[in-house]
Amino acid sequence: MPARTKIAREKSLSPSAAKLRLLKRLRCTLKFEKLAWKSGARLVAGVDEVGRGSLFGPVVAAAVILDPAYRVKGLRDSKLLPAERREVLAERIREHAIAWAIAAVDAARIDQINIYQASRVAMREAVLQLHPAPDHLLIDALHLDCNLAQRAIIHGDALSASIAAASILAKVERDRMICEWDPVFPLYGLASNKGYGTPHHLAALRQHGPSPLHRQSFAPVWSNPVPQEVLAFMLEEKPEDVLEEMAGELNQTAV
């Protein structure tokens, strides 16, 4: 392919497509973990979140301390893996990691403190649940409010095996949660779009308005013409009880 044609095609890519192409070129290794171990760290945790750009439901974070003696093959950014492969890898991570934990911040809290701060809260909560506790953090692009040595890595989920493992656990858990809400809110196609702003999802918001679990601080939600309301069938099921039960499921740590 002529260089001029290749450059023209790359310029025509959308930002999301260009980012995806970049991520596919990156190699996920133990480079950053080895640097931390060399500096004296023993328990290095990778930390990541998923769901920042979703219009519905929680942002979910995970923290993982991989066992240096066991290599989980195939780790990479969860966005680059098919769902079936993520499930297989998640099972291996949970089985062989020294420790792992998952935490979430719900839509109401996201609306109160903004998605950036909610992501940091969820990541910090996941770290605090780890047992044994880590002595060094590798984090995808963020710094956390905790007294631990830490390194923020741009595109960390595509470069660090520990962060990739956290990304996979968080993605699998969040997808499971959103799929459970799909029959409760069948208008939005949550099982397929996972709460993200697909054309079908945006059209449903314009026609029916948002559910109680949509993020009111996000423009596609608050700008739609139909106000948010509790759907009639939700009144019979006491949604606050369902939310508490699901939150309790998330606040579990496996060692």
C-alpha positions in Angstrom: 0.0 0.0 0.0 1.5 3.4 -0.9 2.5 5.5 2.1 0.2 8.4 1.1 -2.8 6.1 0.9 -2.0 4.5 4.2 -1.7 7.9 5.9 -5.0 9.1 4.4 -6.8 6.0 5.7 -5.4 6.4 9.2 -6.5 10.1 9.2 -10.0 9.0 8.3 -10.3 6.7 11.3 -12.5 7.7 14.2 -10.8 8.4 17.5 -12.1 5.1 19.0 -11.0 3.1 16.0 -7.6 4.7 16.1 -7.2 3.9 19.8 -8.2 0.3 19.2 -5.6 0.0 16.4 -3.0 1.4 18.8 -3.9 -1.0 21.6 -3.6 -4.0 19.3 0.0 -3.0 18.5 1.0 -2.9 22.2 2.4 -5.9 24.0 1.2 -7.0 27.4 4.1 -8.1 29.5 5.5 -8.3 33.1 7.9 -5.4 32.4 6.4 -3.0 35.0 5.9 -5.8 37.5 9.6 -6.8 37.2 10.6 -3.2 37.7 8.6 -3.1 40.9 9.9 -6.4 42.1 13.5 -5.2 41.4 12.8 -2.1 43.5 11.9 -4.3 46.5 8.2 -4.8 46.2 6.8 -8.2 46.9 3.1 -8.0 46.3 2.4 -5.9 43.1 -1.3 -5.3 42.4 -2.7 -4.2 39.0 -5.8 -2.0 39.2 -8.3 -1.0 36.5 -11.9 -0.1 36.0 -14.6 -0.6 33.4 -17.8 1.3 32.6 -16.6 4.9 32.6 -18.3 5.7 29.3 -21.5 3.8 30.0 -24.8 5.6 30.4 -26.2 3.0 32.7 -25.3 1.3 36.0 -22.1 1.2 38.0 -18.5 1.7 37.3 -16.7 -1.5 38.4 -13.0 -1.8 39.4 -10.8 -4.8 40.2 -7.4 -5.2 41.7 -5.3 -8.3 41.2 -2.0 -9.6 42.6 -0.6 -12.1 40.1 1.5 -15.0 41.3 5.0 -14.6 39.8 5.3 -18.4 39.8 2.3 -18.9 37.6 1.8 -17.3 34.2 -1.7 -16.8 33.0 -1.3 -17.0 29.2 -3.2 -14.7 26.9 -3.6 -11.6 29.2 -4.4 -8.4 27.4 -6.7 -5.4 27.5 -10.3 -6.8 28.0 -11.6 -4.6 25.2 -9.6 -6.7 22.7 -10.9 -10.1 23.9 -14.1 -11.8 22.9 -16.5 -12.4 25.8 -15.9 -16.2 25.8 -12.2 -15.7 26.1 -12.6 -13.2 28.9 -14.7 -15.7 30.9 -12.0 -18.4 30.6 -9.2 -16.0 31.6 -11.2 -14.6 34.5 -11.6 -18.1 35.9 -7.9 -18.7 35.6 -7.1 -15.4 37.2 -9.4 -16.0 40.2 -7.9 -19.5 40.6 -4.2 -18.7 40.4 -3.9 -15.1 41.6 -2.4 -14.4 45.1 -5.3 -12.1 45.7 -8.1 -10.4 43.8 -11.0 -8.1 44.7 -13.8 -6.2 43.0 -15.7 -3.0 44.0 -18.3 -0.8 42.4 -19.8 2.7 42.6 -23.4 3.0 41.5 -25.0 5.4 39.2 -26.4 7.7 42.0 -22.9 8.1 43.5 -21.5 8.7 40.0 -24.0 11.6 39.6 -22.9 13.0 42.9 -19.2 13.0 42.6 -18.6 12.6 38.7 -17.3 9.6 36.9 -13.7 10.4 37.3 -13.8 10.5 41.1 -16.2 7.5 41.1 -13.7 5.5 39.2 -10.9 6.4 41.7 -13.2 5.5 44.6 -14.0 2.1 43.1 -10.4 1.4 42.4 -9.3 2.4 45.9 -12.0 0.2 47.4 -10.9 -2.8 45.4 -7.3 -2.3 46.5 -8.3 -2.0 50.2 -10.1 -5.3 50.0 -7.0 -7.2 48.9 -5.6 -9.8 51.3 -2.7 -10.0 51.6 -2.4 -6.2 51.1 -0.2 -5.1 48.2 2.9 -3.0 48.7 3.0 -1.6 45.1 0.3 -0.6 42.7 0.2 -0.5 38.9 -2.8 1.6 37.8 -4.3 2.3 34.4 -3.6 6.0 34.0 -4.7 7.2 37.4 -3.3 7.9 40.9 -5.2 6.8 44.0 -5.5 8.3 47.4 -3.7 5.7 49.4 -0.3 5.4 51.1 1.1 2.9 48.7 3.9 3.1 46.1 2.1 3.4 42.8 2.7 3.9 39.1 0.1 5.2 36.7 0.6 3.7 33.2 -1.0 5.1 30.1 -2.7 2.2 28.2 -1.7 0.1 31.3 -4.3 -2.6 30.5 -2.6 -3.2 27.2 1.0 -3.1 28.6 0.9 -4.6 32.1 -0.2 -8.2 32.8 -1.5 -7.3 36.2 -3.6 -4.4 35.0 -4.9 -6.5 32.1 -6.0 -9.2 34.7 -7.8 -6.5 36.7 -9.4 -5.2 33.5 -10.7 -8.7 32.6 -12.2 -9.4 36.1 -13.9 -6.0 36.2 -15.3 -6.4 32.7 -16.6 -9.9 33.3 -18.3 -8.8 36.6 -19.8 -5.6 35.2 -21.2 -7.4 32.1 -22.8 -10.0 34.4 -24.4 -7.3 36.4 -25.7 -5.4 33.4 -27.1 -8.6 31.9 -29.0 -9.2 35.1 -30.7 -5.8 34.7 -31.7 -6.4 31.1 -35.0 -8.3 31.8 -35.8 -5.6 34.4 -35.3 -2.8 31.9 -35.9 -4.5 28.6 -36.4 -1.3 26.6 -32.7 -0.4 26.3 -31.0 -3.6 25.0 -28.6 -3.7 27.9 -27.6 -7.3 27.4 -26.1 -6.3 24.0 -24.9 -2.8 24.6 -23.8 -3.1 28.3 -25.2 0.4 28.9 -23.1 2.2 26.3 -24.6 4.7 23.9 -25.5 2.6 20.9 -28.0 4.0 18.4 -30.7 1.6 19.8 -30.0 2.7 23.3 -30.1 6.4 22.5 -33.3 5.9 20.6 -34.9 4.1 23.5 -33.8 7.0 25.8 -35.4 9.5 23.5 -38.6 7.5 23.3 -39.0 6.2 26.8 -36.7 8.3 29.0 -34.1 6.9 31.4 -34.5 4.2 34.0 -33.7 4.8 37.7 -30.2 3.3 37.1 -29.2 5.6 34.2 -26.6 8.2 35.0 -28.4 11.5 35.1 -25.1 13.5 34.9 -24.4 12.2 31.4 -25.6 14.4 28.6 -27.4 11.7 26.5 -29.4 10.9 29.6 -30.3 14.3 31.0 -30.8 15.9 27.6 -33.5 13.4 26.4 -37.1 14.8 26.2 -38.7 12.3 28.6 -37.9 12.7 32.3 -36.6 9.9 34.5 -39.1 7.9 36.4 -39.5 4.7 38.2 -41.1 2.1 35.9 -44.3 0.7 37.2 -43.1 -2.9 37.5 -40.2 -1.7 39.6 -42.5 -0.5 42.3 -43.5 -4.1 43.0 -40.0 -5.4 43.4 -38.5 -2.7 45.7 -35.5 -1.9 43.6 -33.5 -0.5 46.6 -33.5 -4.1 48.1 -32.2 -5.5 44.8 -29.5 -2.8 44.6 -28.3 -3.6 48.2 -28.2 -7.3 47.4 -26.1 -6.8 44.2 -23.8 -4.4 46.1 -23.3 -7.1 48.7 -22.3 -9.6 46.0 -19.7 -7.2 44.7 -18.0 -6.5 48.0 -16.4 -10.0 48.1 -12.8 -10.8 47.9 -11.2 -14.0 46.9 -7.7 -15.0 48.0 
